[in-house]
Amino acid sequence: MFSRISPDLLQNAGIALVSLSIGVVLWHIATATNLDFYINFSNVPAPLKVFTAFIAHIQTEIFWTHIGVSMRRILISYSFAVVLGIGIGLIMGRSRIARAFVMPYIEVIRPIPAVAWIPLAILMWPTEESSIIYITFLGALFPIVLNTLHGVEQTPEVLVRAVQSLGASRMDVFRHVVIPAALPSIAAGLAIGMGVSWFSLLAGEIISGQYGIGYFTWNAYSLINYQDIVVGMLVIGGLGTASTAAVKLATAPMLKWQKRAR
């Protein structure tokens, strides 16, 4: 099994491990010396304190409840964003009228940060849970739509004309040319959307949630529990990284033709 692992993958993993180790060492030095040069580390907990707090938390049920609630919210909102985002992006890419009609909404709504949506989302939706899912959905939607649209627009026109000259219908062109050509951009949009969805989720959980890793982090700040703040941040980073890696792994089989083309 280990013989199938490419040398490049092992090299990248080794470099990443060394990089993270250097970061932890610098973090330790900054906290041990109470570094105060533009950035003040006097109140930042040391790595060992954070690690000890993390070990203590993973032995409690409530900590896993926070993680499970956040993961459930991500799964629901991201699933809706994937279905609607890819569908809207494909339609906009193949229809000038649809693009002219939908794009103004995207350009107006997309720059609005997740935090700004919170008051209106609470008024619009019947429960805090549904409002958090809605905010998370919006965060993931726009990167998926825009990347899908970009992928469709980048479809080589020569390929479209070639299959049309062979008698292909519009649906055949769409299924066998447009969608495969747009897949790399769609996959990139799915990965970006996952990262943005975590940012949006945490904004919602901080303001209006009672459970979730974002609420855990904000509650630690309210209680002036510095090491738990860092624990929450690192868990968020880990979950976001794992989620994005899962998306890339899921989309990799659809992009095998790229390797064959090279």
TAZI-V357204 format. One record per residue. RES is the residue in three letters. D_LAST is the distance of its C-alpha to the last C-alpha in Angstrom with 2 decimals. Layout:
# TAZI-V357204
res->RES d_last->D_LAST
res->RES d_last->D_LAST
This chain:
# TAZI-V357204
res->MET d_last->25.55
res->PHE d_last->25.19
res->SER d_last->23.29
res->ARG d_last->20.31
res->ILE d_last->20.17
res->SER d_last->17.56
res->PRO d_last->19.25
res->ASP d_last->17.39
res->LEU d_last->18.82
res->LEU d_last->22.20
res->GLN d_last->22.16
res->ASN d_last->21.44
res->ALA d_last->24.15
res->GLY d_last->26.52
res->ILE d_last->26.10
res->ALA d_last->26.70
res->LEU d_last->29.76
res->VAL d_last->31.15
res->SER d_last->30.67
res->LEU d_last->32.50
res->SER d_last->35.18
res->ILE d_last->35.83
res->GLY d_last->36.19
res->VAL d_last->38.73
res->VAL d_last->40.65
res->LEU d_last->40.90
res->TRP d_last->42.01
res->HIS d_last->44.67
res->ILE d_last->45.92
res->ALA d_last->46.19
res->THR d_last->48.21
res->ALA d_last->50.32
res->THR d_last->51.40
res->ASN d_last->51.78
res->LEU d_last->49.62
res->ASP d_last->50.79
res->PHE d_last->49.00
res->TYR d_last->47.90
res->ILE d_last->46.54
res->ASN d_last->49.27
res->PHE d_last->48.44
res->SER d_last->52.04
res->ASN d_last->51.63
res->VAL d_last->48.10
res->PRO d_last->48.29
res->ALA d_last->47.12
res->PRO d_last->44.12
res->LEU d_last->46.54
res->LYS d_last->48.52
res->VAL d_last->45.46
res->PHE d_last->44.28
res->THR d_last->47.80
res->ALA d_last->47.97
res->PHE d_last->44.63
res->ILE d_last->45.85
res->ALA d_last->49.06
res->HIS d_last->47.36
res->ILE d_last->45.03
res->GLN d_last->48.22
res->THR d_last->49.59
res->GLU d_last->49.03
res->ILE d_last->49.09
res->PHE d_last->46.06
res->TRP d_last->43.94
res->THR d_last->45.47
res->HIS d_last->44.22
res->ILE d_last->40.67
res->GLY d_last->40.88
res->VAL d_last->42.24
res->SER d_last->39.50
res->MET d_last->36.77
res->ARG d_last->38.50
res->ARG d_last->38.69
res->ILE d_last->35.00
res->LEU d_last->34.10
res->ILE d_last->36.40
res->SER d_last->35.63
res->TYR d_last->31.86
res->SER d_last->31.82
res->PHE d_last->33.80
res->ALA d_last->31.60
res->VAL d_last->28.40
res->VAL d_last->30.06
res->LEU d_last->31.78
res->GLY d_last->29.13
res->ILE d_last->26.31
res->GLY d_last->28.92
res->ILE d_last->30.39
res->GLY d_last->27.11
res->LEU d_last->25.98
res->ILE d_last->29.43
res->MET d_last->29.64
res->GLY d_last->26.33
res->ARG d_last->27.56
res->SER d_last->31.22
res->ARG d_last->32.70
res->ILE d_last->36.00
res->ALA d_last->34.66
res->ARG d_last->32.81
res->ALA d_last->35.99
res->PHE d_last->38.05
res->VAL d_last->36.07
res->MET d_last->34.61
res->PRO d_last->38.07
res->TYR d_last->38.55
res->ILE d_last->35.23
res->GLU d_last->35.97
res->VAL d_last->39.49
res->ILE d_last->38.89
res->ARG d_last->35.61
res->PRO d_last->37.24
res->ILE d_last->40.07
res->PRO d_last->39.71
res->ALA d_last->40.11
res->VAL d_last->43.48
res->ALA d_last->44.88
res->TRP d_last->44.24
res->ILE d_last->46.29
res->PRO d_last->49.80
res->LEU d_last->48.85
res->ALA d_last->46.81
res->ILE d_last->49.87
res->LEU d_last->52.03
res->MET d_last->49.67
res->TRP d_last->48.89
res->PRO d_last->51.62
res->THR d_last->50.46
res->GLU d_last->48.87
res->GLU d_last->46.19
res->SER d_last->45.12
res->SER d_last->45.20
res->ILE d_last->42.91
res->ILE d_last->40.42
res->TYR d_last->40.64
res->ILE d_last->39.97
res->THR d_last->36.97
res->PHE d_last->35.66
res->LEU d_last->35.93
res->GLY d_last->34.01
res->ALA d_last->30.98
res->LEU d_last->31.26
res->PHE d_last->30.54
res->PRO d_last->27.19
res->ILE d_last->25.93
res->VAL d_last->27.48
res->LEU d_last->26.25
res->ASN d_last->22.61
res->THR d_last->22.65
res->LEU d_last->24.37
res->HIS d_last->21.86
res->GLY d_last->18.96
res->VAL d_last->21.03
res->GLU d_last->21.99
res->GLN d_last->18.46
res->THR d_last->17.80
res->PRO d_last->17.17
res->GLU d_last->20.60
res->VAL d_last->19.49
res->LEU d_last->17.96
res->VAL d_last->21.26
res->ARG d_last->23.33
res->ALA d_last->21.50
res->VAL d_last->22.25
res->GLN d_last->25.68
res->SER d_last->26.46
res->LEU d_last->25.91
res->GLY d_last->28.53
res->ALA d_last->26.67
res->SER d_last->28.91
res->ARG d_last->28.38
res->MET d_last->27.86
res->ASP d_last->25.24
res->VAL d_last->23.35
res->PHE d_last->23.76
res->ARG d_last->22.67
res->HIS d_last->19.80
res->VAL d_last->18.33
res->VAL d_last->19.72
res->ILE d_last->19.48
res->PRO d_last->15.86
res->ALA d_last->14.86
res->ALA d_last->17.20
res->LEU d_last->16.18
res->PRO d_last->14.25
res->SER d_last->17.41
res->ILE d_last->19.66
res->ALA d_last->18.36
res->ALA d_last->18.95
res->GLY d_last->22.33
res->LEU d_last->23.27
res->ALA d_last->22.74
res->ILE d_last->24.68
res->GLY d_last->27.28
res->MET d_last->27.96
res->GLY d_last->28.77
res->VAL d_last->30.98
res->SER d_last->32.69
res->TRP d_last->33.91
res->PHE d_last->35.34
res->SER d_last->37.11
res->LEU d_last->38.36
res->LEU d_last->39.93
res->ALA d_last->41.66
res->GLY d_last->43.21
res->GLU d_last->44.24
res->ILE d_last->45.83
res->ILE d_last->48.07
res->SER d_last->48.93
res->GLY d_last->47.75
res->GLN d_last->49.91
res->TYR d_last->47.16
res->GLY d_last->43.60
res->ILE d_last->42.07
res->GLY d_last->42.51
res->TYR d_last->46.18
res->PHE d_last->46.45
res->THR d_last->45.20
res->TRP d_last->47.48
res->ASN d_last->50.42
res->ALA d_last->49.97
res->TYR d_last->50.23
res->SER d_last->53.34
res->LEU d_last->54.90
res->ILE d_last->53.97
res->ASN d_last->52.12
res->TYR d_last->49.70
res->GLN d_last->47.91
res->ASP d_last->47.23
res->ILE d_last->45.68
res->VAL d_last->43.12
res->VAL d_last->42.68
res->GLY d_last->41.91
res->MET d_last->39.46
res->LEU d_last->37.56
res->VAL d_last->37.54
res->ILE d_last->36.21
res->GLY d_last->33.40
res->GLY d_last->32.65
res->LEU d_last->32.76
res->GLY d_last->30.58
res->THR d_last->27.93
res->ALA d_last->28.13
res->SER d_last->28.00
res->THR d_last->24.92
res->ALA d_last->23.19
res->ALA d_last->24.37
res->VAL d_last->22.91
res->LYS d_last->19.43
res->LEU d_last->19.84
res->ALA d_last->21.05
res->THR d_last->18.24
res->ALA d_last->15.41
res->PRO d_last->15.73
res->MET d_last->15.31
res->LEU d_last->11.86
res->LYS d_last->10.35
res->TRP d_last->8.67
res->GLN d_last->6.40
res->LYS d_last->5.20
res->ARG d_last->5.41
res->ALA d_last->3.79
res->ARG d_last->0.00
